[in-house]
Amino acid sequence: MNITNAAFLSSNTSIDKLPADNLPEYAFIGRSNVGKSSLINALVRRKGLAKTSSVPGKTITINHFVVDDQWYIVDLPGYGYAQRSKKARDGWRTMLGNYLTRRRNLITTFVLVDARIQPQNIDIEFIKWLGENQVPFAIVFTKMDKISEKELNENIAAYKERLMEDWEELPLIFITSSVKGIGREDIIDYIEQQNKAFEEYKNGCGW
């Protein structure tokens, strides 16, 4: 897929105000500072398209970007920021739950995980919630360039082992480095395949 244009479209806190659901949509989420904005920018090759908040964990909005007028990237607020208030956490859960379970054109939620660390309960619990609510997702390990290949393999193996405690089959996994561009083509190729399937489905069911 050759991406020629990507632009910010909207920022919302209510799913009732989101852009039209006639294009396939891919959401990106993870703990604060996991490298979400860097990955989004690397995917579309646009520096500064997705911006990091000056106060991590404060902003709770659903941010839409449109790519070549054919599909959406959605930047969801990071979770796990310790200083977020209870009110903000509750608001985040409600907004996120509504979005993930009711957005009919959401194809895949990419859950970003820092490849440098061992499995974290907050990530495992969120992944489990996605499964329980039948939300299609994939796991994206980020920052793989910042550790040795041995450490990377050990951490990924630990995640797989932890996931298999609750899952009979592992979800789709991508390994990435935004700095070196590793994993970009794998994700883009996957999105291209899903876009074609979405178009066929939409035409067939009279969307």
N, C-alpha and C positions, 0 to 999 in steps of 0.2 A: 504494500500500500504506500503510495506516494502522497504525503500530507503537504498541502500547499498553503493552507490557512487554518489558524486556530485563534479564537477570540473569546473573551469573557462575555457572557450573555446575561446572567442575573445572579442575584444573591437573595435567598429567601429563608424564612423561618417557618413557613407554612406550606404544606404540600399542595394546598388549593391554589397557590400562586405560582407554581412551577411552570416552566415552559411546556408547550404542547407535547403530548406523549407520542408523537408520530415518528420519532427517530429512535434508534437503538441507543441505550444509555449504559455507561460503565462507571461505577462509583469506586472511589478510592478512600480507604479509611485505615487508621492505625493509631497507635499511641502517639502522644505529642513528641515531636522531634525525631520521628522515625524516618524522615526523608520523603514525605509524601509530595510536597511541592516540587522538590528536585526531580522526582520520578515523573510527575506529570509534565514538567517542562522538558525533560529529556525525551519523553515519548513523542511530543509534537515538535521538538527542536525549536522551542521558543523560550529564551531566557526571560524570566520575570513574568511569565503569563500567570502562573499560580504563585501567589505571594504568601510568605509566612507572617503570621500575626506578630506584632511587636511584643504582645503579652500572650505567651503560649497558654492555650486552654480557655481563653476568655471568649473568643468569638464562637458562637454556635449558629452557624448559617449553612445552608445548602448552596454551594456555589457551582453554577453551570457554565461550561465552556462548550462552544459548538465548533466542530472540526469539519472543515470543507462542506459545511451545510448538510452533512450526511449522518453525523452521530454526535452524541454528547459525552463529555467527560464531566463527572461530578466530583468535586472536592468536598468531602465531608469533614466536619470538625474532628480534631484529634481527641482521643479519650485517655484517661489515666493521669490527668494533670492534678497533682495533689492539692493545689491551692484553689481549685474550682469550688465554689460554694455548693451547698446541698441543693439550693434552688436552681442553680445553673445545671447541676448534674441531672436533676429530675427533668428539667426542660429539655436537655440533650437527649435523654432516654425516650421521652415522649415523641419528640420530633423525629428522631432517628427510627424508632419503631414504626411510626406511621409511614415514613418514606420507604423503608426497606420492604415492608409488607404490602403496601398499597400501590406502589408505582409500577404499573403494568408493563412499561417498556424497559424496565431495569433488567439488563441481560446478565450481568455479573458484578458482584461486589468483590473488588480486590482488597484483601486484608493484608496490610503491610506489616512485616515483622523484621526487627533489627537482627540481621544474621550474626551479629557479634555476641549475642547473649543467649543464655539458656532459656527454655520455655518459661513464659510468665503466665501466672494464673489468669490475669486480666485478659490476655489474648486468647487463651484456651477457652475461657468462659464465653467470650464474645463469639468465637467460632462455633461453640456448642449451641449458642442461642440461634445463630444463623441456620444451623442444621435443623433444630427443633421447629423453626418457623418456615422451613423449606425455602430459604433464600439462597439462590445459586451463588457460589463464591469460589474464589481461588486464593491461594496464599502466595504472597510475593515477599521473598527475603531480600532486604535492602542492604546496602553498604558492604557487599561481599568483598570489595577491594581493600577494606580496612583490616582484614584478618588473614591469617595463613589458610591455605587450602585445607590443611589438616583440621584446624579449628572450625572452618566452615562446614566440612563434612560431619564433624562430631556434633555440632549444634543442630544441623538439619536432621541428623539421625535421631537426636534426642527429641526433637519436635515430632518426628514421625512416630516414634515409640510412644510418646505421650498421647498423640491423637488416636493411635490405635487402641487405646484403652476405652474409647467411646465410639469409635467408628469401625465399620467393617471394611471400608474402602477409603483410601486417602483421597483428599481433594486434589485438584490440579495445582501444581507448584511451579513457580517461576523464581529464578535466582538472578538478582540484578545488581548493577552498579551504575548509578546515574552519572558518576564522574567519568567512567570509562565506556559507558553506553552498552554494557553487557546486559543481555536479556531484553533489550528494547525490541529487537526484531521478533523475538518469540511472542511477546505480548501483542505487538502490532499485527502479526500474522493471525493470532488467535482472534483478535477483534475483527479483522477482515472476514474471517470465516463466519463468525457470529453475525456480522452485518448482513451477509448474503442470506443466511438462514432466516434472519428476522424479516428481510424483504420478501422472501418466498412465503413465509407464514402470513405476513400482513396482506399480501395479495390474495392468498388462498382463502383467508377467513373474512375478507371484507372489512378490515380494520377501519 
